[in-house]
Amino acid sequence: MPLTLVLCIFIIIAASFAHRKWYNAKLRQKRLATPLSDREWAIIIDQVPLCQKLPHDLRAKLSGKINLFLHQVEFLGCNELEVTEEMELSIAAQACLLIVNTDTWYDTLQTILIYPGAFKSISKEYDGYVVREREVVRLGESWARGPVILSWAHAAEGAFVDDDGHNVVLHEFAHQIDGLSGHTDGAPVLAKDHKFSEWQRTLNEAYNRLIFNTEMGRKTFLDSYGATAPQEFFAVAVEVFFERPTALKQEEPAVYAQMSKYFQLDPSKWD
């Protein structure tokens, strides 16, 4: 094949790739700039009252990100569950609340599976070369690079009761953003001006404190489930950061400061 022909083919392929990348970027920006309708926003406020507390500048950002999220992700009902618009808007709003003021995005997430209620899952435990499997009942589950699996009964309750520090959607999507670093380990990708050493020291101290108090049988402010692993501590702290920010700021001020810097939000000041 003549060299000139090879070069022409290469140029055509490169130009096609560049055009597609440009088109996708323009489409993304268009969707981010397209607000939700008044009807859609009313559904979100009804399903997720926490969104009504957002400052107006953040509402506009949230609206665009929800729009983009809905175009990217497919919602699938399990066990004969029929997925409704209310379900999609509720879950999308909570997922996007975590990233409303940052450049973080769920790049690899394509599918969300929704069960009517709690569902069974197979848990694997490794002991050297021995692998043990056991069936466990879950309210939510997050897989690296997707999908996210949710119990709608618990997702709906967690969203509606927005001041108890328990929210399965926020919890599972905290795992999603944690996993964007390549490892779901309680250490998400931080901004350039956010020192990892400070993040690690602060969260490790609080995590170890929670483990100690849990083992001593003491009542803890953060859910004791956070003592099971660093990634669970992060997800539990995220739930409380959004739903009980003032209390977290009082009980664990250093953790609150790190969360506030990471999410670029200060929900303790939201009305």
Residue pairs with C-beta under 8 A, 6 or more apart in sequence:
28 68
31 64
31 67
31 68
31 71
32 64
32 65
32 67
32 68
33 64
34 64
34 67
35 60
35 63
35 64
35 67
36 44
36 63
36 66
36 67
40 85
40 89
41 63
43 85
43 86
43 89
43 90
44 51
44 66
44 89
44 90
44 93
45 51
45 52
47 86
47 89
47 90
47 93
47 156
47 159
47 160
48 90
48 93
48 94
48 97
48 159
48 160
48 162
49 159
49 160
49 162
50 94
50 97
50 159
50 162
50 242
50 243
51 59
51 62
51 93
51 97
53 267
53 270
53 271
54 62
54 100
54 270
55 270
58 100
58 101
58 265
61 100
61 101
62 93
62 96
62 97
62 100
65 96
65 99
65 100
66 89
66 92
66 93
66 96
69 92
69 95
69 96
69 106
70 88
70 89
70 92
72 106
72 109
72 110
73 92
73 106
73 109
73 110
73 111
73 112
74 110
74 111
74 112
75 83
75 87
75 88
75 91
75 111
75 112
75 114
76 83
76 111
76 112
76 113
76 114
77 83
77 114
78 113
78 114
78 115
78 116
78 119
79 115
79 116
79 119
80 116
81 114
81 115
81 116
81 152
83 114
87 114
87 152
87 155
90 155
90 156
90 159
90 169
91 112
91 114
91 150
91 155
91 169
94 159
94 167
94 169
94 170
94 173
95 106
95 169
95 173
95 176
97 170
97 242
98 104
98 170
98 173
98 174
98 177
98 238
98 242
98 263
99 105
99 106
99 177
100 265
101 263
101 264
101 265
102 191
102 262
102 263
102 264
104 177
104 180
104 188
104 189
106 146
106 173
106 176
106 177
107 180
108 145
108 146
109 145
109 146
109 147
109 148
109 176
110 146
110 147
111 146
111 147
111 148
112 147
112 148
112 149
112 150
113 147
113 148
113 149
113 150
114 149
114 150
114 151
114 152
114 155
115 149
115 150
115 151
115 152
116 151
116 152
116 153
117 151
117 152
117 153
117 154
118 137
118 138
118 139
118 151
118 153
118 154
119 137
119 138
119 149
119 151
120 135
120 136
120 137
120 138
121 135
121 136
121 137
121 138
121 141
121 149
122 133
122 134
122 135
122 136
123 133
123 134
123 135
123 136
124 131
124 132
124 133
125 131
125 132
125 133
125 134
126 132
138 149
138 151
139 150
139 151
139 154
139 168
140 148
140 149
140 150
140 151
140 154
140 155
140 168
140 169
140 171
140 172
141 148
141 149
141 172
142 148
142 149
142 172
142 173
142 175
142 176
142 179
142 184
143 149
144 179
144 184
145 179
146 176
148 172
148 173
148 176
149 172
150 168
150 169
150 172
151 168
154 168
155 168
155 169
158 166
158 167
158 168
158 169
158 170
159 167
159 169
162 243
163 243
163 244
164 243
164 244
165 223
165 239
165 240
165 243
165 244
165 247
166 223
166 239
166 243
167 239
167 242
167 243
170 235
170 238
170 239
170 242
170 243
171 235
171 236
171 238
171 239
172 235
174 234
174 235
174 238
174 239
175 184
175 231
175 235
177 188
178 184
178 185
178 186
178 187
178 188
178 231
178 234
178 235
180 188
180 189
181 187
181 188
181 189
184 231
185 230
185 231
186 203
186 207
186 229
186 230
186 231
186 232
186 233
186 234
187 196
187 199
187 200
187 230
187 234
188 234
188 262
190 196
190 199
190 262
191 261
191 262
194 261
194 262
198 258
199 258
199 262
202 254
202 255
202 257
202 258
203 230
203 233
203 234
203 237
203 255
203 258
204 230
205 254
206 222
206 233
206 237
206 252
206 254
206 255
207 226
207 227
207 230
207 233
210 220
210 222
210 224
210 226
210 227
210 233
211 227
213 220
214 220
214 224
214 227
215 227
221 240
221 247
221 248
221 251
221 252
222 233
222 236
222 237
222 240
222 251
222 252
223 236
223 239
225 232
225 236
226 232
226 233
226 235
226 236
226 237
227 233
237 248
237 252
237 255
237 259
238 259
240 247
240 248
241 248
241 256
241 259
241 260
241 263
241 267
242 267
245 256
245 266
245 267
245 268
245 270
246 268
248 255
248 256
248 259
249 256
249 268
256 268
260 266
